[in-house]
Amino acid sequence: MGFWGANTATVDWCETNYEHLHYVCELFNSASSLAMVFAGVLGIALHRRVLELRLLLAFAMVSVVGLGSIAFHATLLFQHQMLDELPMLYLALLMVYILVENRPERRFGIGFPLALFAYAVLSTYLSAFTRGRLQFFLFQASFATLEFFALARVYLIHRRSHDVMARRIFQLGIGAYALAIVLWLSDIQFCSTLNETLPSYGIPNPQFHAWWHFFVSCGFYALLIVIAHDRLKTLGQTPQLRFAAGVIPLVRGSSHREA
């Protein structure tokens, strides 16, 4: 038993609780969540004069998810779990809006954002007022539906793009995202192997969930850059993609903002 008392979250990841610090339940999972905070802040810092409010808000929500993830993994309390999971849902809904309302003018009027808002209310209720395996399943099913819809839309952007750099960044982003999902699933499915079998041979737990945080941050950042590049072209600009310091993708174009 650590500083935060008994776990009340509906899921306990494979990292051994309070193994390293009395005040932090899952140290590696908490620390690695900083990657999401950094990705969001970096996206805003590099593109605050380039992108619309909607895309800057998406980067900001990535940071909010990271902060919620830190609170969740540090405590494994249910109320902090909601600080992690609900922002993930809201970010996914924002991405659906960005990817569907992707023309210079709105196509679906007020009905579409109202439908997304209703989905957010329903998902919030189901996530916050259910418990146990049912809560975990309902959240994952809701989030995964939005997630894979958004990924499919980004893939369509990739398919119609003739920009070599945009296609390269997409491939890097989707590769990192796919690796992150494999690590997330492996941490759940092979926990006994990671936490018991490997240590019995002197091999420490590789902390796959912590690596999920890192690679999903890299993947999401790269895919957001692809979306931003396509959005600027849709708005009639001539954006350019490049790598800052040789490793960080960013998009440059004329200053333009709209909600």
C-alpha positions in Angstrom: 0.0 0.0 0.0 1.4 3.3 -1.1 0.7 7.0 -0.4 -2.6 7.0 -2.4 -4.1 4.0 -0.7 -6.0 1.2 -2.3 -6.5 1.3 -6.1 -10.0 2.3 -7.2 -9.3 2.4 -11.0 -11.0 -0.2 -13.2 -7.6 -1.2 -14.7 -4.2 -1.9 -13.2 -1.4 -2.0 -15.7 1.5 -4.4 -15.7 4.0 -2.1 -13.9 4.4 -3.2 -10.3 2.7 -0.7 -8.0 4.8 1.5 -5.6 8.0 -0.5 -6.6 10.2 2.6 -6.7 8.5 5.5 -4.9 6.0 5.6 -2.0 4.3 8.6 -3.6 4.0 7.3 -7.2 2.1 4.1 -7.9 3.5 3.5 -11.4 6.7 5.4 -11.9 7.6 4.5 -15.5 4.0 4.9 -16.7 3.7 8.3 -15.0 7.1 9.6 -16.2 6.6 8.4 -19.8 3.3 10.4 -19.9 5.4 13.5 -20.1 6.0 12.6 -23.8 2.4 13.5 -24.5 2.6 16.8 -22.6 5.8 17.6 -24.6 4.3 16.6 -28.0 1.4 18.9 -27.5 3.4 21.9 -26.2 5.9 21.4 -29.0 3.2 21.4 -31.6 1.7 24.7 -30.3 5.1 26.3 -29.9 6.2 25.5 -33.5 2.9 26.2 -35.2 1.1 29.0 -33.2 1.5 31.4 -36.0 0.7 28.9 -38.8 -2.3 26.8 -37.9 -5.9 27.4 -37.2 -7.4 27.3 -33.7 -8.9 23.8 -34.2 -5.4 22.3 -34.8 -3.8 24.2 -32.0 -6.6 23.0 -29.8 -5.8 19.4 -30.9 -2.2 19.8 -29.8 -3.3 21.3 -26.5 -5.6 18.4 -25.9 -2.7 16.0 -26.4 -1.0 17.8 -23.5 -4.1 17.6 -21.4 -4.3 13.8 -22.0 -0.7 13.6 -20.9 -1.3 15.5 -17.6 -4.4 13.3 -16.9 -2.3 10.2 -17.7 0.3 11.3 -15.1 -2.4 11.7 -12.5 -3.9 8.3 -13.3 -0.8 6.3 -13.3 0.7 8.0 -10.3 -2.4 7.2 -8.2 -4.5 4.5 -9.8 -7.6 6.3 -8.4 -10.8 6.2 -10.4 -11.4 9.9 -10.4 -7.9 10.4 -11.9 -8.6 7.6 -14.4 -11.3 9.9 -15.7 -8.8 12.7 -16.1 -7.0 10.4 -18.4 -9.7 8.7 -20.3 -12.3 11.5 -20.8 -9.8 13.9 -22.5 -8.8 11.0 -24.8 -12.4 10.7 -25.9 -12.7 14.5 -26.4 -9.5 14.6 -28.4 -10.7 11.8 -30.6 -14.0 13.6 -31.2 -12.2 16.8 -32.0 -10.1 14.9 -34.5 -13.2 13.5 -36.1 -14.6 17.0 -36.5 -11.3 18.2 -38.0 -11.2 15.4 -40.5 -14.8 15.5 -41.6 -15.3 19.3 -41.7 -12.2 19.6 -43.9 -13.4 22.0 -46.6 -12.9 25.7 -46.6 -16.6 26.2 -45.7 -18.7 24.1 -43.3 -20.6 21.3 -45.0 -22.8 19.9 -42.3 -23.9 23.0 -40.3 -24.6 22.9 -36.6 -26.0 19.3 -36.7 -22.6 17.6 -36.9 -20.9 19.3 -33.9 -24.2 18.7 -31.9 -24.1 15.0 -32.8 -20.5 14.8 -31.6 -21.4 16.7 -28.4 -24.2 14.2 -27.8 -21.7 11.4 -28.3 -19.3 13.0 -25.8 -22.1 13.3 -23.2 -23.1 9.6 -23.7 -19.5 8.4 -23.6 -18.8 10.5 -20.5 -21.8 9.0 -18.7 -20.9 5.5 -19.6 -17.2 5.9 -18.7 -17.8 7.7 -15.4 -20.8 5.8 -14.1 -19.8 2.2 -14.8 -17.2 0.1 -13.0 -15.0 -2.9 -13.4 -14.5 -4.7 -16.7 -17.6 -3.2 -18.1 -16.2 0.3 -17.7 -12.9 -0.7 -19.3 -14.7 -2.3 -22.3 -17.1 0.6 -22.8 -14.4 3.1 -22.8 -12.1 1.1 -25.1 -14.9 0.4 -27.5 -16.0 4.0 -27.7 -12.5 5.4 -28.0 -11.3 2.7 -30.5 -14.3 3.4 -32.8 -13.4 7.1 -33.0 -9.6 6.4 -33.2 -9.8 4.0 -36.1 -12.3 6.2 -38.0 -9.8 9.1 -37.6 -6.9 6.9 -38.7 -8.8 5.8 -41.8 -9.5 9.4 -42.7 -5.8 10.3 -42.4 -4.9 7.3 -44.5 -7.2 8.7 -47.3 -5.2 12.0 -47.0 -2.1 10.0 -47.5 -3.4 8.1 -50.5 -4.3 11.3 -52.4 -1.2 13.2 -51.5 1.6 13.6 -54.1 3.9 15.3 -51.6 6.9 13.0 -51.0 7.6 14.6 -47.5 4.0 14.3 -46.4 3.9 10.6 -47.4 7.1 10.0 -45.5 5.9 11.7 -42.4 2.6 9.7 -42.6 4.6 6.5 -42.8 6.7 7.4 -39.8 3.6 8.5 -37.9 1.4 5.4 -38.6 4.4 3.1 -38.0 5.0 4.6 -34.6 1.2 4.5 -33.8 1.0 0.8 -34.9 4.0 -0.1 -32.8 2.4 1.7 -29.8 -0.8 -0.3 -30.2 1.2 -3.6 -30.3 3.0 -2.6 -27.1 -0.3 -1.6 -25.4 -1.9 -5.0 -26.2 1.3 -6.9 -25.3 1.4 -5.2 -21.9 -2.1 -6.5 -21.2 -1.9 -9.9 -22.7 1.6 -11.0 -21.5 1.7 -9.3 -18.1 2.6 -12.5 -16.2 5.5 -13.1 -18.6 6.7 -9.5 -18.4 6.3 -9.2 -14.6 7.2 -12.7 -13.4 8.8 -14.9 -16.0 11.4 -12.4 -17.4 12.5 -11.2 -13.9 13.0 -14.8 -12.9 15.7 -14.9 -15.5 17.2 -11.6 -14.4 15.5 -9.6 -17.2 13.5 -6.6 -15.9 10.0 -5.8 -17.1 10.4 -3.8 -20.3 7.5 -1.6 -19.3 5.6 -1.8 -22.6 2.9 0.6 -21.5 5.4 3.3 -20.8 6.8 2.8 -24.3 3.2 3.0 -25.6 3.1 6.5 -24.2 6.3 7.5 -26.0 5.5 6.0 -29.4 1.8 7.0 -29.5 3.0 10.6 -28.8 5.4 10.5 -31.7 2.9 8.9 -34.0 0.1 11.3 -33.1 2.3 14.3 -33.5 3.4 13.2 -37.0 -0.1 12.4 -38.1 -1.3 15.8 -36.9 1.4 17.4 -39.0 0.1 15.5 -42.1 -3.4 16.7 -41.3 -2.2 20.3 -40.8 -0.3 20.2 -44.1 -3.5 19.0 -46.0 -5.6 21.6 -44.2 -3.4 24.4 -45.3 -3.5 23.2 -48.9 -7.3 23.0 -48.7 -7.3 26.7 -47.5 -5.4 27.7 -50.7 -2.0 28.0 -49.2 1.3 26.4 -50.2 2.6 24.8 -47.1 6.1 23.3 -46.8 7.1 20.3 -44.6 10.5 20.0 -43.1 12.3 18.4 -40.2 13.6 20.7 -37.4 16.9 19.5 -36.0 16.6 16.6 -38.5 14.0 14.7 -36.5 11.0 16.9 -35.6 8.5 17.3 -38.5 6.8 20.6 -38.9 4.8 22.5 -41.4 5.3 26.1 -42.6 2.9 28.3 -44.5 1.5 31.8 -44.5 -0.1 32.9 -41.1 -3.8 32.0 -41.2 -6.2 31.2 -38.5 -9.9 30.5 -38.3 -12.0 28.4 -35.9 
